[in-house]
Amino acid sequence: MNLTSAKWTGFLNMEIENREGKSIPKSIYYYNALKVQRPIYHGKSGMPCYYLLNVGGGYMDGDTYRIEIRVREKAKLMLTTLGATLIYKTPNKPVTQESEIFLEKDSYFVYLPDPIIGYKNARYKQVDTIHMEKGATLLYSDILTPGWSAEGSSFSYDKLQLNTNIYLEGELVVYDNIKLEPAVQQINALGFMDDYTHIGTFIVIGDKTDDDLIKRLHEVIHEQPGEFEAGISLLSTPGFTIRILAKLTQDIVRIISACHKLVSEEWFDETPSFLRKY
């Protein structure tokens, strides 16, 4: 047993390398409540897709999780989850999860997890730190949704917080901090969540970002059905962030999937496979 991992409720360490054009695991270690299934190689891209699984079925009071990932030079990795991240009530201590990700030169990492669902009296803080070398490409997403409550309230959780820090060649280029705390915020107010209940984020960093791609992303977003608001913000480095407010998880997933498809086809001449979970 890795002594470093013993203090965590769930621990995962992955290192992916490029070997003759195919990305394969150099090492994978997981402990306790986190594990990954055997990879699936969709199409001919040579990119492995791993499904992350919480074997405990949900995140409980005081749980702590850590994920460590390194994608070596010219290697590719897609990581998703087998199901939603369920945060149950935390009467004593919040659930925390931290991830540290290293993307070496010309690597490609796609992170498309299922939604984080906060149930009544849930407290959850996630801190993701991503270190990128020049030439690396990142596609990263997160979705926050409210869980069912007996009272019918859409905001029965206590606090959900996502903190994302992205460094390019050691310089901080993205700092994103989402904190939803219904008891102390006017969460339904104009300029906050308005009358929406779900929030999604899609961050893309890549040297091929240009005005034409942004224009086409706007078109793709506006073609999607559903009731939502979405906007695109350019970053200080080649890349962009898409933020989505909606009332249904499916609307956010549809937008992120459509944007992921466009970027994959434009930059890598690849059409991503549908990540079936059922």
C-alpha positions in Angstrom: 0.0 0.0 0.0 1.2 3.5 -0.8 1.5 5.2 2.5 0.7 8.6 0.9 -2.6 7.3 -0.2 -3.6 5.8 3.1 -4.9 9.1 4.5 -7.4 9.5 1.7 -10.9 8.0 1.4 -10.1 7.5 -2.2 -6.8 8.0 -4.1 -5.9 7.6 -7.8 -2.5 8.1 -9.5 -2.2 7.7 -13.3 0.6 8.2 -15.7 0.0 7.9 -19.5 2.8 7.8 -22.1 3.0 7.6 -25.9 4.4 4.4 -27.3 4.6 4.2 -31.1 1.6 6.4 -31.6 -0.6 4.8 -29.0 -1.2 6.1 -25.5 -0.8 3.5 -22.9 -0.6 3.5 -19.0 3.0 3.7 -17.7 1.6 3.3 -14.2 -1.9 3.2 -12.5 -2.4 3.0 -8.8 -5.7 3.4 -6.9 -6.7 2.8 -3.3 -9.8 2.5 -1.3 -13.0 4.1 -2.7 -11.6 5.3 -6.1 -10.8 3.0 -9.0 -10.7 3.1 -12.8 -12.0 0.5 -15.2 -9.9 -0.9 -18.0 -9.5 1.6 -20.8 -11.6 1.7 -24.0 -10.0 2.9 -27.2 -12.6 4.7 -29.3 -12.0 4.8 -33.0 -8.4 5.0 -34.4 -7.1 8.0 -32.3 -5.0 6.0 -30.0 -6.5 7.8 -27.1 -7.6 5.7 -24.1 -10.8 6.5 -22.3 -10.9 5.6 -18.6 -14.0 5.5 -16.5 -13.5 6.7 -12.9 -15.7 4.9 -10.3 -16.4 5.6 -6.7 -17.1 2.2 -5.2 -18.7 3.6 -2.1 -21.7 4.9 -4.2 -21.4 8.5 -2.9 -19.5 11.0 -1.0 -20.2 11.1 2.8 -19.4 13.3 5.8 -15.7 14.1 6.0 -14.6 12.1 2.9 -11.4 13.2 1.3 -10.2 12.3 -2.2 -7.1 13.0 -4.3 -6.4 12.4 -8.0 -3.0 12.7 -9.6 -2.5 12.5 -13.3 0.5 12.9 -15.6 0.1 12.8 -19.4 3.6 12.5 -20.9 4.8 14.2 -24.1 2.6 13.5 -27.1 0.3 11.2 -25.1 -3.5 11.4 -25.0 -6.0 10.7 -22.3 -9.7 11.0 -21.9 -11.1 10.6 -18.3 -14.8 10.5 -17.4 -16.9 9.0 -14.6 -19.1 6.0 -14.6 -21.9 8.0 -13.0 -22.7 11.3 -11.2 -20.8 12.4 -8.1 -23.3 12.2 -5.3 -22.7 14.5 -2.3 -24.9 13.5 0.7 -25.4 15.5 3.9 -22.3 16.4 5.8 -23.3 17.4 9.3 -19.8 17.5 10.8 -17.2 18.0 8.0 -17.4 18.8 4.3 -16.3 16.5 1.6 -13.1 17.6 -0.2 -11.5 16.5 -3.4 -8.3 17.7 -4.9 -6.7 16.9 -8.3 -3.3 17.7 -9.6 -2.7 17.2 -13.3 0.5 17.6 -15.3 0.3 17.9 -19.1 3.6 17.6 -20.9 4.5 19.1 -24.3 2.1 18.2 -27.1 -0.1 16.1 -24.8 -3.9 16.1 -25.0 -6.2 15.6 -22.0 -10.0 15.5 -22.1 -11.9 15.5 -18.8 -15.7 15.0 -19.1 -17.1 13.9 -15.8 -20.8 13.4 -15.0 -22.5 16.0 -12.9 -21.8 16.7 -9.2 -25.1 16.5 -7.4 -25.5 18.2 -4.0 -28.2 16.8 -1.7 -29.8 18.4 1.3 -27.2 19.8 3.8 -24.3 18.7 1.6 -21.0 20.6 1.7 -18.4 19.9 -0.9 -15.1 21.6 -2.0 -13.2 20.6 -5.1 -9.7 22.0 -6.0 -8.3 21.2 -9.4 -4.7 22.3 -10.2 -3.5 21.8 -13.8 0.1 22.4 -14.9 0.6 22.6 -18.7 3.7 22.8 -20.9 3.6 24.7 -24.1 1.8 22.8 -26.9 -0.4 20.8 -24.6 -4.2 20.8 -25.2 -6.8 20.7 -22.5 -10.6 20.1 -22.6 -12.1 20.3 -19.1 -15.6 20.4 -17.9 -17.7 20.4 -14.7 -21.5 20.5 -14.0 -23.2 21.4 -10.7 -26.7 20.3 -10.1 -29.1 20.2 -7.1 -30.3 16.9 -5.7 -33.8 15.9 -4.8 -35.2 17.1 -1.5 -38.4 16.3 0.3 -39.3 20.0 0.5 -39.0 20.4 -3.2 -36.3 23.0 -2.9 -33.8 23.3 -5.7 -31.1 24.6 -3.4 -31.2 22.4 -0.3 -27.4 21.8 -0.2 -25.3 24.0 2.1 -22.3 24.7 -0.1 -20.8 23.5 -3.4 -17.5 25.0 -4.4 -15.3 24.4 -7.4 -11.8 26.0 -7.5 -9.8 25.5 -10.7 -6.3 26.8 -11.2 -4.5 26.3 -14.6 -0.8 27.1 -15.1 0.9 27.3 -18.5 4.7 27.1 -18.3 4.4 28.0 -14.6 2.2 31.1 -15.1 -1.3 31.2 -13.8 -3.6 31.6 -16.8 -7.0 30.5 -15.4 -8.4 31.0 -11.9 -12.0 30.0 -11.7 -13.9 29.9 -8.4 -17.6 28.9 -8.3 -19.1 28.9 -4.8 -22.8 28.3 -4.4 -24.0 28.8 -0.8 -27.8 29.3 -0.8 -28.1 30.2 2.9 -25.9 33.3 2.6 -26.3 34.2 -1.1 -29.3 35.6 -3.1 -28.8 32.6 -5.4 -31.9 33.3 -7.5 -31.1 36.9 -8.0 -30.5 38.5 -11.4 -26.8 38.4 -12.2 -26.3 35.3 -10.1 -28.3 32.1 -11.0 -31.4 34.1 -12.1 -34.1 31.4 -12.1 -31.8 28.6 -13.2 -30.7 25.7 -11.0 -27.8 24.1 -12.9 -24.4 25.5 -13.9 -21.9 24.0 -16.3 -18.3 25.0 -17.3 -16.3 24.0 -20.3 -12.6 25.2 -20.4 -10.5 24.7 -23.5 -6.8 25.6 -23.9 -5.1 25.0 -27.2 -2.8 26.8 -29.6 -5.3 26.4 -32.5 -7.9 28.7 -30.9 -8.9 31.4 -33.3 -11.8 33.8 -34.1 -13.3 31.4 -36.6 -13.6 28.6 -34.0 -15.2 31.0 -31.5 -17.7 32.1 -34.1 -18.6 28.5 -35.0 -19.0 27.6 -31.3 -21.5 30.4 -30.9 -23.4 29.0 -33.8 -23.3 25.5 -32.4 -24.5 26.6 -28.9 -27.4 28.6 -30.3 -28.5 25.6 -32.4 -29.1 23.5 -29.3 -32.6 23.0 -28.0 -33.6 23.7 -24.4 -33.9 26.5 -21.9 -30.5 27.9 -21.0 -28.1 30.9 -21.1 -24.6 30.4 -22.3 -21.6 32.7 -23.0 -18.0 32.3 -24.2 -15.1 34.2 -22.7 -11.6 34.3 -24.2 -8.6 33.6 -22.0 -5.3 35.4 -21.7 -3.7 32.4 -23.4 -5.1 30.7 -26.5 -8.3 29.2 -25.3 -11.8 30.0 -23.9 -14.3 29.3 -21.2 -18.0 28.5 -21.9 -20.4 29.0 -18.9 -23.9 27.6 -19.1 -26.9 28.1 -16.8 -29.9 25.8 -17.3 -32.7 24.0 -15.5 -31.9 20.5 -16.8 -28.6 18.6 -16.7 -29.3 17.3 -20.2 -29.2 20.8 -21.7 -25.7 21.4 -20.3 -24.4 18.0 -21.3 -25.8 18.5 -24.9 -24.0 21.9 -25.2 -20.7 20.6 -23.9 -20.9 17.5 -26.1 -21.6 19.6 -29.2 -18.6 21.9 -28.4 -16.4 19.0 -27.7 -17.3 17.5 -31.0 -16.6 20.7 -32.9 -13.1 21.2 -31.3 -12.2 17.5 -31.8 -13.1 17.6 -35.5 -11.5 21.0 -36.1 -8.2 20.4 -34.3 -7.7 16.6 -34.6 -10.0 15.5 -37.4 -11.6 13.1 -35.0 -15.3 12.6 -34.1 -15.6 11.7 -30.4 -17.6 8.6 -29.5 -20.7 8.8 -27.3 -19.7 8.0 -23.7 -22.4 5.6 -22.9 -22.9 5.0 -19.2 -26.0 2.8 -19.2 
